[in-house]
Amino acid sequence: MTRSSRLLTLLLVSVLLPFAGFSQAAGWPRQVVTDNGTVTLKSAPKRIVSTSVTLTGSLLAIGAPVIASGAGVPNSRFTDSQGFFSQWGKVAQQKHVQRLYIGEANAEMVAAQAPDLIVVSATGHDSALRLVNQLSSIAPVIVINYDNKSWQQVVTQLGQATGHEGQAQTIIHQFDQRVAELKPKLHLPPQPVSAFVWNGGGKEVNLWTADSAQGKLLEQLGFTLAPTPVQLATSHSMGQRKDIVQLSGEKMSDGLSGKSWLMFVADANTAKQVASDRFLQQAPAVKQGHVYPLGNDNFRLDYYSAGDTLAVLEKLFVQ
């Protein structure tokens, strides 16, 4: 190659690299846009602490070096003995992820791990948002809002923040391939559907909205979500959460207006409880036998639970 040819090649590379995704953002330091503003990260993190048990599964799925995590109540219907979600509890054990605390975040326990990145959720019971200023004195903090994103959007954001963009895109691509293969095979139940979590005892249900990761997955597969009645649409719970509407008492039958019901965090016994509930037993979906439990590991949707949910849907609706 002549000198002029080399110069021309270098010129073309310098022009095309930004458009090929190899801009300065691909290296370090990099700026990450999060729900607490733009955070500058000097180098790829090696010791990540997740204060959100919901986000820990997404970190594990992309191979990010999460060393410790907050946890939920152990041995519930969707957690293991550590209080980690059952869909990724074994992965956390293999990766030696330490449980920091159960429930409310503790800044001193976070600091003791000497993290170089702290991950916080913006909403939900596992949010440590009130501690962000305190945690920021320990290490850089990124805040992720998962109540209006698909799990794919969450791992994309976490991939950028951790330098694991490639792994994030790989698992998204693999999952999208599974969806593309499954969707034409599905024989959908009567539409539209109500997708929800039954909290038992006739107390309340959490109805998934189109903003939820669960709703987005169902729509990706061709399901149609029943609209939330206007008079109930303002019943969003837990502050500013957009992914669920809490329904209780007589409001449950009004809110669950779908011709079919898809029950998350549910098995056959849960479906029987719903069918015998005094507020719900006369609903068309119950009377016509269109109530479908989707397993106990999708209280929060991540790569692991989304894959398990696909398997259940395949078993239910592929003939």
N, C-alpha and C positions, 0 to 999 in steps of 0.2 A: 504494500500500500504506500503510495506516495505521501509526501508531507502534506500536500494540499488536500488529499483525500482524507487523511487523519484529522486535519483541522475541520473539514466539513462534517465528518462523523461526530466529532466532539460538539460542534455547534448544534447539530440535530439532536443529540442526546440531551444537551442542556435545555433545549426548547421543549422536548417531549416528556422529559422525566416528570415534571409536575402533573401533567395530564395522565400519566401512567400510574399515579398513586404513590410515587416515590418522592413526595415533597418532604420538607423538613419535619413534618408531623410524623413521618415514618421512623424517625430516629429519636434520640434523646439529647437534650431535654425536649419535652413536648408539652403542649397545652391541651388540657382535656376539659371540654365543656360539660358541666354537671349541673344538677339542680341547686347547688350552692355557688354557682358562678364558675368562672374559668379557673382551673387549678393547674399550676405549673409543676410538673414532675421532672426532677433532674435526671433520674435514671430508672431503669426497669426495676420494679419492686421485687424484693426477694423474701420479705416477711409481711404477708398481708393478714390483717385481722379484720374479720367480718363481724360487725355488731348486729347483723341481720341474718337470722337463720334462713330467711327466704332467699337471700342473695348468695349464700354460701354454696348452694347447689350449682348455680351458674358459674361461680368461680372454679369449682372443681371440674365442671364439664369442659372448660377450656384449658385445663391444666395449669391454672394460675397458682402460685405458691402460697395458698392460704394455710396459715399455721394454727389459727385458733378462731373460734366462732361462738357467738351467743347461741343459746338454745331455747327450745320451748319446754313445756312440761313433758318429762319422760313417760314413755309407755302409754301415750294416748292412742287414739285410733289412727293417727297419722305420723307418730314419732316413734323412735326406737328407745332403747334404755338410756341413751345419752341425751335424749331430747332433740336429736337431729331428725330431719325428715327421713322416713323409711326408704324412700326411693334412692337416696344417695348415702345412707348411713354407713353401708359397708365400704364405699369408696372413701369416706372420711376416715374410717378406721384404718384402711390400707395406707392412707396418706398421713396418718398420725396427727390428724387435726384435733386440737385440744378443745374441750368445752370450757368456756370461760365462766359462764354464769347461766342461770335459768331465768328467763323473763327480762326484768329491767336491766338495762346496760349499766356497767360499772367501769368508770374511767380508770380507776387505779388498777383493775385487773387487765385492762387493755394496755396500759403503760408498762406493766410488768413483762409483757411479751416483746417489748422493744420493736414494735412494728415500723416498717418504712412506708406503709400505706394502710389507711383505715377506711373501710367501706361502711356506709350508713344508708339505711333506707329512709325515704322521705315520708312514708305513710305506713300504717299498719301497726299492730301491737309490738312488732319487733323494731320499731323506729327509735333511734337514739338521737333524733334531731335536736332535742334540747341540750345535748352535750357537745354539739359540733364545735363551739368555741373552745371548750376545754380540751376536746380531743385534738384540735388543730395545733395545740401547743406540744403535742406528743409526736405527731407525724402528719403529712398531708392527708386530707380527708376528702373523699368524693361521696356525694350524696346522689343516690339513684332512686327515682320514682318508678316503682313497678306497677302501680295501679292503673296506668293508662298505656301500657306497652305490652307487646307480645314478648314471650321469653327470648325470641330471636333478637328483638331490639335491645333487650337487656344485656345479652351476651356480647352483642356488637359494641355497646358502650363500655362494658367491662374489658373487652378485648383491647380496645384502644388504650384504656387506662393502664393495662398491665403488660402491654407488649405482646399479647397473645391474639392478635387480630387473625392470624392465619388459622389457629385452632378454632376460633369462633366461626369463621366462614366455613370451615370444613364441616363442623357438626350441623350448621344450618343447611348446607348443601345436602348432606346425607339425609337429614330429616325431610327436607323438601322433596327429595326423591321418593321417600317412603309415602309421603302425602300424595304425590302425583300418581304413584302406583295404586294406592288404596282408593282414592276418590272415585274413579269410574266403576269400581267394584261394589261400592256401597249401595244397598237398597234401603234408602232412608225411611224412617218411620214417618207417620203423618206430621206434616209441617204446619205452622212453625213450632219450635220447641222452647220450653223453659228449662234453663240449665241452672242448677242451684246446689247449695250445701244445706242439708237438713241438720239442724242442731238438736233435734230430738225433743220429746216431751211436749210437743205442741207449742213450744215457746217461740221459735222463730226459724226462718230460713234466710240464707244469704243468696239472693238472686244475682247471677252473673250478668253483667251488662255487656254491650258490644265493645266497651273500652277494655274489658278484662282480657287477660291472656287466654282464659278458658273460652270466652266468647269469640276471640279472634281465631283460635284453633278450629272451633266448630264451623265458623263461617268459611275458613280456608278449605274445609272438607265438603262444603256445599250445604250445610245445615242453615236454616233461617231462624234467627232468634225472634221469639214473640216480643212485640213491643211492650214496654212497661206502661201500665195505665197512667195517664197524665196525673191523676190525683196522688199517685204513689211515687212518681218520678223524682220527687224532691226528698225522698227518704234515704238518701245516701248516708252511709254511716261512717263512723270513725273519722270525723272531721271532714276533710275535703276529698275522701276517696271517691273515685269515679268507677271503680270496677264492680262494686256490689250495691245492691239495694236491700236493706233489711226489712223483712216482712214478718209480722207476728199476728197471732189470733186470726180474726176474720179476714184481715188483709192478705193472708197467705193465699186463700183461694182466688181472690181478685188478682193478685200479682202473678200467680202461676197460671197464666192464661194460655199457655201453649197446648197444642193438641197432643204432644208427647213431652215427657219429662225426662231429662238426663240428669241423674243425680251424681254429683262429685262427692268424694269421700263417703262412699256408700257401697254396701254389699247387699246380698239378698235379704238379710235380716232388717237392714235399714229400710229397704223398699216395703217390707211388710209393716213396719211401724208407720210409714207414710200412708199406706193403704187403709190403716185402721184409725188414723187420726180423725177426730170428730170434725175438724175444719176442712179436711181434704178428701174424705172418703167418697164424697159425691161428685168430685171433679171429673169431667169427661175423660181425662187422661188415665185416672185411676179406674174408673168403671169400665173403660175399654181395654185395659191392660197394657197401656203404653207408658209404663214407668220402668226406666232402665238404670240400674246402678252401674257406675263406671269404675269401681274399685276404690280402695282406701288411700291411695298414695298421690292424689292430685289436689290436695288442699291448696297448695301453691304449685303453679305450673312452671317447670324448668325443663331442660333437655331430657332429664331422666323420666320425670313423671309424664311429660308429653309423649314420649315413646311408649311408655306403658299404657297410656290412654288410647293411643292408636291401636295397640294390640287388643284391647278390650272392645273397641268399636268394630274392629275387624271380626272378632268373634261373634258380636251381636248382630251385625248388619251385612255380613258377606255370606251369601247362601251358596 
